[in-house]
Amino acid sequence: MPHFAITYEYDDRPAEMDSRRPAHRAFLSDLQQRGDLIVCGPLVSPEGDPTGGLLIVVAADAAAAGRLVDDAPYAHAGLITQRTVREWNPIIGTLAPPAS
């Protein structure tokens, strides 16, 4: 199944993000336990502040990948100002297909 890189840009509301982070992480943990999410984590500014997020997911296509995160608590709260979904083809590393 194809891999997709999903990137978020966050709104600048750190207190609201902090209050919703446990639910957001629980949502992402559920995706990981189902096998849809490979890895995720925040993108940070040079000062170390979270400015967005990066998720690597598996899905049938880009639309399905986007639907995986439509119900994320940060999305429902309007904390995600921009989201991109792009197919990603790992070539080298643990996610790459075996060399033939």
PDB file as gemmi writes it, atoms N, CA and C in Angstrom:
CRYST1    1.000    1.000    1.000  90.00  90.00  90.00 P 1                      
ATOM      1  N   MET A   1       0.850  -1.176   0.000  1.00  0.00           N  
ATOM      2  CA  MET A   1       0.000   0.000   0.000  1.00  0.00           C  
ATOM      3  C   MET A   1       0.897   1.241   0.000  1.00  0.00           C  
ATOM      4  N   PRO A   2       0.516   2.286  -0.719  1.00  0.00           N  
ATOM      5  CA  PRO A   2       1.351   3.486  -0.811  1.00  0.00           C  
ATOM      6  C   PRO A   2       1.483   4.236   0.521  1.00  0.00           C  
ATOM      7  N   HIS A   3       2.606   4.925   0.648  1.00  0.00           N  
ATOM      8  CA  HIS A   3       2.852   5.803   1.791  1.00  0.00           C  
ATOM      9  C   HIS A   3       2.499   7.233   1.401  1.00  0.00           C  
ATOM     10  N   PHE A   4       2.059   8.017   2.384  1.00  0.00           N  
ATOM     11  CA  PHE A   4       1.750   9.426   2.173  1.00  0.00           C  
ATOM     12  C   PHE A   4       2.337  10.245   3.312  1.00  0.00           C  
ATOM     13  N   ALA A   5       2.883  11.394   2.951  1.00  0.00           N  
ATOM     14  CA  ALA A   5       3.358  12.364   3.938  1.00  0.00           C  
ATOM     15  C   ALA A   5       2.270  13.421   4.078  1.00  0.00           C  
ATOM     16  N   ILE A   6       1.811  13.593   5.291  1.00  0.00           N  
ATOM     17  CA  ILE A   6       0.819  14.622   5.592  1.00  0.00           C  
ATOM     18  C   ILE A   6       1.523  15.664   6.443  1.00  0.00           C  
ATOM     19  N   THR A   7       1.445  16.908   6.016  1.00  0.00           N  
ATOM     20  CA  THR A   7       2.016  17.986   6.824  1.00  0.00           C  
ATOM     21  C   THR A   7       0.900  18.930   7.247  1.00  0.00           C  
ATOM     22  N   TYR A   8       1.064  19.447   8.466  1.00  0.00           N  
ATOM     23  CA  TYR A   8       0.145  20.423   9.038  1.00  0.00           C  
ATOM     24  C   TYR A   8       0.910  21.710   9.303  1.00  0.00           C  
ATOM     25  N   GLU A   9       0.201  22.826   9.244  1.00  0.00           N  
ATOM     26  CA  GLU A   9       0.670  24.070   9.835  1.00  0.00           C  
ATOM     27  C   GLU A   9      -0.338  24.423  10.916  1.00  0.00           C  
ATOM     28  N   TYR A  10       0.179  24.796  12.097  1.00  0.00           N  
ATOM     29  CA  TYR A  10      -0.685  25.077  13.240  1.00  0.00           C  
ATOM     30  C   TYR A  10      -0.998  26.559  13.376  1.00  0.00           C  
ATOM     31  N   ASP A  11      -2.184  26.845  13.881  1.00  0.00           N  
ATOM     32  CA  ASP A  11      -2.559  28.187  14.290  1.00  0.00           C  
ATOM     33  C   ASP A  11      -1.760  28.511  15.560  1.00  0.00           C  
ATOM     34  N   ASP A  12      -1.545  29.765  15.827  1.00  0.00           N  
ATOM     35  CA  ASP A  12      -0.733  30.172  16.976  1.00  0.00           C  
ATOM     36  C   ASP A  12      -1.616  30.341  18.213  1.00  0.00           C  
ATOM     37  N   ARG A  13      -2.061  29.193  18.744  1.00  0.00           N  
ATOM     38  CA  ARG A  13      -2.859  29.176  19.973  1.00  0.00           C  
ATOM     39  C   ARG A  13      -2.302  28.101  20.894  1.00  0.00           C  
ATOM     40  N   PRO A  14      -1.107  28.349  21.464  1.00  0.00           N  
ATOM     41  CA  PRO A  14      -0.437  27.298  22.240  1.00  0.00           C  
ATOM     42  C   PRO A  14      -1.235  26.782  23.433  1.00  0.00           C  
ATOM     43  N   ALA A  15      -1.964  27.636  24.116  1.00  0.00           N  
ATOM     44  CA  ALA A  15      -2.726  27.163  25.280  1.00  0.00           C  
ATOM     45  C   ALA A  15      -3.813  26.183  24.850  1.00  0.00           C  
ATOM     46  N   GLU A  16      -4.489  26.468  23.744  1.00  0.00           N  
ATOM     47  CA  GLU A  16      -5.528  25.555  23.265  1.00  0.00           C  
ATOM     48  C   GLU A  16      -4.907  24.251  22.758  1.00  0.00           C  
ATOM     49  N   MET A  17      -3.756  24.350  22.092  1.00  0.00           N  
ATOM     50  CA  MET A  17      -3.068  23.134  21.647  1.00  0.00           C  
ATOM     51  C   MET A  17      -2.688  22.274  22.841  1.00  0.00           C  
ATOM     52  N   ASP A  18      -2.166  22.918  23.888  1.00  0.00           N  
ATOM     53  CA  ASP A  18      -1.782  22.172  25.087  1.00  0.00           C  
ATOM     54  C   ASP A  18      -2.975  21.441  25.687  1.00  0.00           C  
ATOM     55  N   SER A  19      -4.128  22.101  25.725  1.00  0.00           N  
ATOM     56  CA  SER A  19      -5.290  21.472  26.353  1.00  0.00           C  
ATOM     57  C   SER A  19      -5.847  20.321  25.519  1.00  0.00           C  
ATOM     58  N   ARG A  20      -5.655  20.376  24.209  1.00  0.00           N  
ATOM     59  CA  ARG A  20      -6.180  19.332  23.331  1.00  0.00           C  
ATOM     60  C   ARG A  20      -5.142  18.254  22.968  1.00  0.00           C  
ATOM     61  N   ARG A  21      -3.895  18.456  23.375  1.00  0.00           N  
ATOM     62  CA  ARG A  21      -2.827  17.523  22.997  1.00  0.00           C  
ATOM     63  C   ARG A  21      -3.101  16.086  23.451  1.00  0.00           C  
ATOM     64  N   PRO A  22      -3.549  15.835  24.686  1.00  0.00           N  
ATOM     65  CA  PRO A  22      -3.807  14.431  25.066  1.00  0.00           C  
ATOM     66  C   PRO A  22      -4.815  13.735  24.140  1.00  0.00           C  
ATOM     67  N   ALA A  23      -5.904  14.416  23.797  1.00  0.00           N  
ATOM     68  CA  ALA A  23      -6.896  13.807  22.902  1.00  0.00           C  
ATOM     69  C   ALA A  23      -6.319  13.630  21.500  1.00  0.00           C  
ATOM     70  N   HIS A  24      -5.537  14.600  21.048  1.00  0.00           N  
ATOM     71  CA  HIS A  24      -4.931  14.511  19.718  1.00  0.00           C  
ATOM     72  C   HIS A  24      -3.967  13.326  19.653  1.00  0.00           C  
ATOM     73  N   ARG A  25      -3.148  13.179  20.672  1.00  0.00           N  
ATOM     74  CA  ARG A  25      -2.201  12.050  20.687  1.00  0.00           C  
ATOM     75  C   ARG A  25      -2.918  10.720  20.810  1.00  0.00           C  
ATOM     76  N   ALA A  26      -4.000  10.669  21.560  1.00  0.00           N  
ATOM     77  CA  ALA A  26      -4.781   9.429  21.660  1.00  0.00           C  
ATOM     78  C   ALA A  26      -5.361   9.063  20.294  1.00  0.00           C  
ATOM     79  N   PHE A  27      -5.847  10.068  19.571  1.00  0.00           N  
ATOM     80  CA  PHE A  27      -6.370   9.846  18.219  1.00  0.00           C  
ATOM     81  C   PHE A  27      -5.284   9.281  17.314  1.00  0.00           C  
ATOM     82  N   LEU A  28      -4.099   9.887  17.344  1.00  0.00           N  
ATOM     83  CA  LEU A  28      -2.987   9.419  16.510  1.00  0.00           C  
ATOM     84  C   LEU A  28      -2.518   8.027  16.934  1.00  0.00           C  
ATOM     85  N   SER A  29      -2.505   7.759  18.238  1.00  0.00           N  
ATOM     86  CA  SER A  29      -2.121   6.427  18.723  1.00  0.00           C  
ATOM     87  C   SER A  29      -3.085   5.366  18.204  1.00  0.00           C  
ATOM     88  N   ASP A  30      -4.364   5.707  18.130  1.00  0.00           N  
ATOM     89  CA  ASP A  30      -5.347   4.770  17.584  1.00  0.00           C  
ATOM     90  C   ASP A  30      -5.048   4.487  16.110  1.00  0.00           C  
ATOM     91  N   LEU A  31      -4.715   5.520  15.341  1.00  0.00           N  
ATOM     92  CA  LEU A  31      -4.338   5.301  13.937  1.00  0.00           C  
ATOM     93  C   LEU A  31      -3.126   4.382  13.825  1.00  0.00           C  
ATOM     94  N   GLN A  32      -2.162   4.582  14.725  1.00  0.00           N  
ATOM     95  CA  GLN A  32      -0.948   3.748  14.704  1.00  0.00           C  
ATOM     96  C   GLN A  32      -1.289   2.310  15.059  1.00  0.00           C  
ATOM     97  N   GLN A  33      -2.115   2.097  16.045  1.00  0.00           N  
ATOM     98  CA  GLN A  33      -2.494   0.741  16.450  1.00  0.00           C  
ATOM     99  C   GLN A  33      -3.279   0.029  15.359  1.00  0.00           C  
ATOM    100  N   ARG A  34      -4.037   0.775  14.555  1.00  0.00           N  
ATOM    101  CA  ARG A  34      -4.782   0.177  13.433  1.00  0.00           C  
ATOM    102  C   ARG A  34      -3.879  -0.133  12.251  1.00  0.00           C  
ATOM    103  N   GLY A  35      -2.655   0.398  12.257  1.00  0.00           N  
ATOM    104  CA  GLY A  35      -1.725   0.156  11.169  1.00  0.00           C  
ATOM    105  C   GLY A  35      -1.751   1.208  10.077  1.00  0.00           C  
ATOM    106  N   ASP A  36      -2.522   2.285  10.275  1.00  0.00           N  
ATOM    107  CA  ASP A  36      -2.613   3.347   9.275  1.00  0.00           C  
ATOM    108  C   ASP A  36      -1.488   4.370   9.398  1.00  0.00           C  
ATOM    109  N   LEU A  37      -1.034   4.624  10.604  1.00  0.00           N  
ATOM    110  CA  LEU A  37      -0.001   5.621  10.868  1.00  0.00           C  
ATOM    111  C   LEU A  37       1.325   4.924  11.131  1.00  0.00           C  
ATOM    112  N   ILE A  38       2.351   5.326  10.386  1.00  0.00           N  
ATOM    113  CA  ILE A  38       3.678   4.751  10.571  1.00  0.00           C  
ATOM    114  C   ILE A  38       4.458   5.522  11.634  1.00  0.00           C  
ATOM    115  N   VAL A  39       4.491   6.845  11.491  1.00  0.00           N  
ATOM    116  CA  VAL A  39       5.236   7.696  12.422  1.00  0.00           C  
ATOM    117  C   VAL A  39       4.677   9.108  12.320  1.00  0.00           C  
ATOM    118  N   CYS A  40       4.805   9.878  13.393  1.00  0.00           N  
ATOM    119  CA  CYS A  40       4.378  11.271  13.357  1.00  0.00           C  
ATOM    120  C   CYS A  40       5.120  12.057  14.419  1.00  0.00           C  
ATOM    121  N   GLY A  41       5.076  13.354  14.273  1.00  0.00           N  
ATOM    122  CA  GLY A  41       5.682  14.222  15.265  1.00  0.00           C  
ATOM    123  C   GLY A  41       5.617  15.666  14.817  1.00  0.00           C  
ATOM    124  N   PRO A  42       5.908  16.582  15.763  1.00  0.00           N  
ATOM    125  CA  PRO A  42       5.812  17.996  15.432  1.00  0.00           C  
ATOM    126  C   PRO A  42       6.988  18.473  14.587  1.00  0.00           C  
ATOM    127  N   LEU A  43       6.681  19.477  13.764  1.00  0.00           N  
ATOM    128  CA  LEU A  43       7.712  20.254  13.085  1.00  0.00           C  
ATOM    129  C   LEU A  43       7.950  21.466  13.981  1.00  0.00           C  
ATOM    130  N   VAL A  44       9.203  21.820  14.209  1.00  0.00           N  
ATOM    131  CA  VAL A  44       9.499  22.868  15.188  1.00  0.00           C  
ATOM    132  C   VAL A  44      10.261  24.026  14.558  1.00  0.00           C  
ATOM    133  N   SER A  45      10.081  25.185  15.160  1.00  0.00           N  
ATOM    134  CA  SER A  45      10.801  26.381  14.745  1.00  0.00           C  
ATOM    135  C   SER A  45      12.238  26.288  15.249  1.00  0.00           C  
ATOM    136  N   PRO A  46      13.128  27.176  14.785  1.00  0.00           N  
ATOM    137  CA  PRO A  46      14.500  27.174  15.321  1.00  0.00           C  
ATOM    138  C   PRO A  46      14.543  27.375  16.839  1.00  0.00           C  
ATOM    139  N   GLU A  47      13.502  27.993  17.385  1.00  0.00           N  
ATOM    140  CA  GLU A  47      13.435  28.204  18.836  1.00  0.00           C  
ATOM    141  C   GLU A  47      12.882  26.996  19.577  1.00  0.00           C  
ATOM    142  N   GLY A  48      12.430  25.978  18.834  1.00  0.00           N  
ATOM    143  CA  GLY A  48      11.927  24.762  19.454  1.00  0.00           C  
ATOM    144  C   GLY A  48      10.425  24.719  19.649  1.00  0.00           C  
ATOM    145  N   ASP A  49       9.702  25.697  19.122  1.00  0.00           N  
ATOM    146  CA  ASP A  49       8.252  25.728  19.268  1.00  0.00           C  
ATOM    147  C   ASP A  49       7.592  24.921  18.146  1.00  0.00           C  
ATOM    148  N   PRO A  50       6.543  24.151  18.458  1.00  0.00           N  
ATOM    149  CA  PRO A  50       5.853  23.410  17.404  1.00  0.00           C  
ATOM    150  C   PRO A  50       5.130  24.372  16.460  1.00  0.00           C  
ATOM    151  N   THR A  51       5.389  24.225  15.179  1.00  0.00           N  
ATOM    152  CA  THR A  51       4.743  25.069  14.174  1.00  0.00           C  
ATOM    153  C   THR A  51       3.857  24.255  13.239  1.00  0.00           C  
ATOM    154  N   GLY A  52       3.939  22.955  13.342  1.00  0.00           N  
ATOM    155  CA  GLY A  52       3.162  22.073  12.488  1.00  0.00           C  
ATOM    156  C   GLY A  52       3.445  20.630  12.838  1.00  0.00           C  
ATOM    157  N   GLY A  53       3.049  19.750  11.960  1.00  0.00           N  
ATOM    158  CA  GLY A  53       3.251  18.328  12.194  1.00  0.00           C  
ATOM    159  C   GLY A  53       3.534  17.598  10.899  1.00  0.00           C  
ATOM    160  N   LEU A  54       4.168  16.445  11.036  1.00  0.00           N  
ATOM    161  CA  LEU A  54       4.451  15.554   9.912  1.00  0.00           C  
ATOM    162  C   LEU A  54       3.978  14.170  10.299  1.00  0.00           C  
ATOM    163  N   LEU A  55       3.184  13.566   9.422  1.00  0.00           N  
ATOM    164  CA  LEU A  55       2.696  12.204   9.629  1.00  0.00           C  
ATOM    165  C   LEU A  55       3.015  11.399   8.386  1.00  0.00           C  
ATOM    166  N   ILE A  56       3.460  10.173   8.571  1.00  0.00           N  
ATOM    167  CA  ILE A  56       3.623   9.229   7.467  1.00  0.00           C  
ATOM    168  C   ILE A  56       2.555   8.161   7.674  1.00  0.00           C  
ATOM    169  N   VAL A  57       1.678   8.031   6.680  1.00  0.00           N  
ATOM    170  CA  VAL A  57       0.574   7.083   6.766  1.00  0.00           C  
ATOM    171  C   VAL A  57       0.589   6.163   5.554  1.00  0.00           C  
ATOM    172  N   VAL A  58      -0.136   5.076   5.658  1.00  0.00           N  
ATOM    173  CA  VAL A  58      -0.382   4.203   4.511  1.00  0.00           C  
ATOM    174  C   VAL A  58      -1.869   4.266   4.199  1.00  0.00           C  
ATOM    175  N   ALA A  59      -2.170   4.356   2.905  1.00  0.00           N  
ATOM    176  CA  ALA A  59      -3.561   4.436   2.472  1.00  0.00           C  
ATOM    177  C   ALA A  59      -3.629   4.078   0.995  1.00  0.00           C  
ATOM    178  N   ALA A  60      -4.832   3.829   0.515  1.00  0.00           N  
ATOM    179  CA  ALA A  60      -5.019   3.443  -0.877  1.00  0.00           C  
ATOM    180  C   ALA A  60      -4.688   4.580  -1.831  1.00  0.00           C  
ATOM    181  N   ASP A  61      -4.996   5.816  -1.427  1.00  0.00           N  
ATOM    182  CA  ASP A  61      -4.729   6.974  -2.279  1.00  0.00           C  
ATOM    183  C   ASP A  61      -4.691   8.226  -1.406  1.00  0.00           C  
ATOM    184  N   ALA A  62      -4.395   9.373  -2.024  1.00  0.00           N  
ATOM    185  CA  ALA A  62      -4.248  10.623  -1.270  1.00  0.00           C  
ATOM    186  C   ALA A  62      -5.548  11.022  -0.570  1.00  0.00           C  
ATOM    187  N   ALA A  63      -6.672  10.809  -1.219  1.00  0.00           N  
ATOM    188  CA  ALA A  63      -7.952  11.162  -0.599  1.00  0.00           C  
ATOM    189  C   ALA A  63      -8.192  10.335   0.658  1.00  0.00           C  
ATOM    190  N   ALA A  64      -7.893   9.043   0.590  1.00  0.00           N  
ATOM    191  CA  ALA A  64      -8.061   8.179   1.758  1.00  0.00           C  
ATOM    192  C   ALA A  64      -7.095   8.567   2.864  1.00  0.00           C  
ATOM    193  N   ALA A  65      -5.884   8.960   2.499  1.00  0.00           N  
ATOM    194  CA  ALA A  65      -4.907   9.406   3.499  1.00  0.00           C  
ATOM    195  C   ALA A  65      -5.433  10.643   4.216  1.00  0.00           C  
ATOM    196  N   GLY A  66      -5.968  11.585   3.481  1.00  0.00           N  
ATOM    197  CA  GLY A  66      -6.525  12.787   4.099  1.00  0.00           C  
ATOM    198  C   GLY A  66      -7.686  12.486   5.021  1.00  0.00           C  
ATOM    199  N   ARG A  67      -8.538  11.557   4.602  1.00  0.00           N  
ATOM    200  CA  ARG A  67      -9.688  11.194   5.443  1.00  0.00           C  
ATOM    201  C   ARG A  67      -9.257  10.589   6.779  1.00  0.00           C  
ATOM    202  N   LEU A  68      -8.089   9.941   6.812  1.00  0.00           N  
ATOM    203  CA  LEU A  68      -7.622   9.353   8.067  1.00  0.00           C  
ATOM    204  C   LEU A  68      -7.504  10.386   9.173  1.00  0.00           C  
ATOM    205  N   VAL A  69      -7.163  11.616   8.809  1.00  0.00           N  
ATOM    206  CA  VAL A  69      -6.908  12.640   9.834  1.00  0.00           C  
ATOM    207  C   VAL A  69      -7.977  13.728   9.877  1.00  0.00           C  
ATOM    208  N   ASP A  70      -9.057  13.561   9.124  1.00  0.00           N  
ATOM    209  CA  ASP A  70     -10.133  14.553   9.144  1.00  0.00           C  
ATOM    210  C   ASP A  70     -10.718  14.763  10.535  1.00  0.00           C  
ATOM    211  N   ASP A  71     -10.755  13.711  11.335  1.00  0.00           N  
ATOM    212  CA  ASP A  71     -11.367  13.803  12.664  1.00  0.00           C  
ATOM    213  C   ASP A  71     -10.368  14.055  13.781  1.00  0.00           C  
ATOM    214  N   ALA A  72      -9.164  14.468  13.440  1.00  0.00           N  
ATOM    215  CA  ALA A  72      -8.161  14.766  14.472  1.00  0.00           C  
ATOM    216  C   ALA A  72      -8.663  15.898  15.363  1.00  0.00           C  
ATOM    217  N   PRO A  73      -8.480  15.789  16.673  1.00  0.00           N  
ATOM    218  CA  PRO A  73      -8.931  16.848  17.575  1.00  0.00           C  
ATOM    219  C   PRO A  73      -8.389  18.237  17.227  1.00  0.00           C  
ATOM    220  N   TYR A  74      -7.150  18.329  16.789  1.00  0.00           N  
ATOM    221  CA  TYR A  74      -6.628  19.639  16.381  1.00  0.00           C  
ATOM    222  C   TYR A  74      -7.403  20.181  15.177  1.00  0.00           C  
ATOM    223  N   ALA A  75      -7.799  19.312  14.268  1.00  0.00           N  
ATOM    224  CA  ALA A  75      -8.568  19.757  13.103  1.00  0.00           C  
ATOM    225  C   ALA A  75      -9.938  20.270  13.528  1.00  0.00           C  
ATOM    226  N   HIS A  76     -10.617  19.533  14.402  1.00  0.00           N  
ATOM    227  CA  HIS A  76     -11.945  19.951  14.865  1.00  0.00           C  
ATOM    228  C   HIS A  76     -11.900  21.277  15.602  1.00  0.00           C  
ATOM    229  N   ALA A  77     -10.783  21.561  16.264  1.00  0.00           N  
ATOM    230  CA  ALA A  77     -10.643  22.810  17.023  1.00  0.00           C  
ATOM    231  C   ALA A  77     -10.176  23.976  16.149  1.00  0.00           C  
ATOM    232  N   GLY A  78      -9.936  23.727  14.869  1.00  0.00           N  
ATOM    233  CA  GLY A  78      -9.460  24.786  13.991  1.00  0.00           C  
ATOM    234  C   GLY A  78      -8.005  25.146  14.215  1.00  0.00           C  
ATOM    235  N   LEU A  79      -7.244  24.246  14.808  1.00  0.00           N  
ATOM    236  CA  LEU A  79      -5.835  24.508  15.099  1.00  0.00           C  
ATOM    237  C   LEU A  79      -4.922  24.199  13.924  1.00  0.00           C  
ATOM    238  N   ILE A  80      -5.438  23.539  12.907  1.00  0.00           N  
ATOM    239  CA  ILE A  80      -4.656  23.241  11.705  1.00  0.00           C  
ATOM    240  C   ILE A  80      -5.094  24.232  10.629  1.00  0.00           C  
ATOM    241  N   THR A  81      -4.168  25.100  10.259  1.00  0.00           N  
ATOM    242  CA  THR A  81      -4.508  26.134   9.284  1.00  0.00           C  
ATOM    243  C   THR A  81      -4.266  25.688   7.852  1.00  0.00           C  
ATOM    244  N   GLN A  82      -3.385  24.720   7.683  1.00  0.00           N  
ATOM    245  CA  GLN A  82      -3.108  24.200   6.341  1.00  0.00           C  
ATOM    246  C   GLN A  82      -2.695  22.739   6.467  1.00  0.00           C  
ATOM    247  N   ARG A  83      -3.133  21.935   5.491  1.00  0.00           N  
ATOM    248  CA  ARG A  83      -2.766  20.519   5.465  1.00  0.00           C  
ATOM    249  C   ARG A  83      -2.425  20.149   4.038  1.00  0.00           C  
ATOM    250  N   THR A  84      -1.331  19.415   3.872  1.00  0.00           N  
ATOM    251  CA  THR A  84      -0.981  18.876   2.564  1.00  0.00           C  
ATOM    252  C   THR A  84      -0.864  17.371   2.679  1.00  0.00           C  
ATOM    253  N   VAL A  85      -1.221  16.687   1.606  1.00  0.00           N  
ATOM    254  CA  VAL A  85      -1.100  15.232   1.526  1.00  0.00           C  
ATOM    255  C   VAL A  85      -0.373  14.940   0.224  1.00  0.00           C  
ATOM    256  N   ARG A  86       0.778  14.282   0.345  1.00  0.00           N  
ATOM    257  CA  ARG A  86       1.559  13.945  -0.858  1.00  0.00           C  
ATOM    258  C   ARG A  86       2.025  12.502  -0.770  1.00  0.00           C  
ATOM    259  N   GLU A  87       1.952  11.809  -1.895  1.00  0.00           N  
ATOM    260  CA  GLU A  87       2.481  10.444  -1.919  1.00  0.00           C  
ATOM    261  C   GLU A  87       3.984  10.506  -1.703  1.00  0.00           C  
ATOM    262  N   TRP A  88       4.489   9.544  -0.971  1.00  0.00           N  
ATOM    263  CA  TRP A  88       5.905   9.491  -0.619  1.00  0.00           C  
ATOM    264  C   TRP A  88       6.408   8.084  -0.909  1.00  0.00           C  
ATOM    265  N   ASN A  89       7.515   7.986  -1.640  1.00  0.00           N  
ATOM    266  CA  ASN A  89       8.082   6.693  -2.009  1.00  0.00           C  
ATOM    267  C   ASN A  89       9.419   6.483  -1.313  1.00  0.00           C  
ATOM    268  N   PRO A  90       9.425   5.777  -0.193  1.00  0.00           N  
ATOM    269  CA  PRO A  90      10.698   5.517   0.472  1.00  0.00           C  
ATOM    270  C   PRO A  90      11.578   4.610  -0.392  1.00  0.00           C  
ATOM    271  N   ILE A  91      12.821   4.998  -0.567  1.00  0.00           N  
ATOM    272  CA  ILE A  91      13.752   4.251  -1.412  1.00  0.00           C  
ATOM    273  C   ILE A  91      14.826   3.557  -0.582  1.00  0.00           C  
ATOM    274  N   ILE A  92      15.312   4.238   0.433  1.00  0.00           N  
ATOM    275  CA  ILE A  92      16.366   3.697   1.301  1.00  0.00           C  
ATOM    276  C   ILE A  92      15.891   3.813   2.736  1.00  0.00           C  
ATOM    277  N   GLY A  93      16.107   2.785   3.519  1.00  0.00           N  
ATOM    278  CA  GLY A  93      15.741   2.819   4.930  1.00  0.00           C  
ATOM    279  C   GLY A  93      14.760   1.737   5.294  1.00  0.00           C  
ATOM    280  N   THR A  94      14.282   1.803   6.531  1.00  0.00           N  
ATOM    281  CA  THR A  94      13.446   0.730   7.062  1.00  0.00           C  
ATOM    282  C   THR A  94      12.081   0.632   6.390  1.00  0.00           C  
ATOM    283  N   LEU A  95      11.607   1.701   5.778  1.00  0.00           N  
ATOM    284  CA  LEU A  95      10.317   1.661   5.098  1.00  0.00           C  
ATOM    285  C   LEU A  95      10.415   1.352   3.623  1.00  0.00           C  
ATOM    286  N   ALA A  96      11.630   1.282   3.116  1.00  0.00           N  
ATOM    287  CA  ALA A  96      11.849   1.013   1.685  1.00  0.00           C  
ATOM    288  C   ALA A  96      11.547  -0.444   1.367  1.00  0.00           C  
ATOM    289  N   PRO A  97      11.081  -0.703   0.157  1.00  0.00           N  
ATOM    290  CA  PRO A  97      10.863  -2.112  -0.234  1.00  0.00           C  
ATOM    291  C   PRO A  97      12.202  -2.845  -0.298  1.00  0.00           C  
ATOM    292  N   PRO A  98      12.173  -4.142  -0.105  1.00  0.00           N  
ATOM    293  CA  PRO A  98      13.416  -4.925  -0.164  1.00  0.00           C  
ATOM    294  C   PRO A  98      14.085  -4.771  -1.551  1.00  0.00           C  
ATOM    295  N   ALA A  99      15.393  -4.685  -1.528  1.00  0.00           N  
ATOM    296  CA  ALA A  99      16.148  -4.603  -2.787  1.00  0.00           C  
ATOM    297  C   ALA A  99      15.984  -5.917  -3.543  1.00  0.00           C  
ATOM    298  N   SER A 100      15.880  -5.816  -4.859  1.00  0.00           N  
ATOM    299  CA  SER A 100      15.738  -7.041  -5.649  1.00  0.00           C  
ATOM    300  C   SER A 100      17.006  -7.359  -6.401  1.00  0.00           C  
TER     301      SER A 100                                                      
END                                                                             
